Amino acid sequence: MRAKAIEAYRFLNDYVGDLVAGTRSLELFEDSPLFASVSSSMKLVLRRMVLSHLVVTLSKWGELYDRYLAIIPGDVRTAWQDLRKELDRRGIRKFRNTVVGHIWDNELHRALTVSEVESRLASVIGDGLLSFRTWINDPAGNQFPRTVVAICERVRDRIGEDNGLGPSDLKA
């Protein structure tokens, strides 16, 4: 059980870093005056790159959920489960499987059209890029259980507390 706790602790720590880096990169690409002179086609490519990174990272939650549910402390389990439901509701995994990770939709037996990709992306993002970014990571304050980063940090920390884990276990 301790080995699984160490794995989950490390994965969640990496997950936080990937989500923070992805949302901050998206913020930089969207809002920074440094990118004002970047062509619109390059902005589109940069946005797609970062959104793909975030979708892949978010889709890993399902694997974390399935493989480590048994070691999740009871006081954070509801937030853990609610996040899984929200990711499913947004279609994160489906978007990864049909847009980010593959070119073919196995259910439709064809590639998606541009409008189908945009529709699925709209479902993933919700109310817009800013709300999507702050739902994942709110630099002004990640509050549990309001953001994905806060949930990951709290679950990671609780696993650490319950199993006597610390920074040295991140290298395991």
Disulfide bonds with the S-S distance in Angstrom:
none
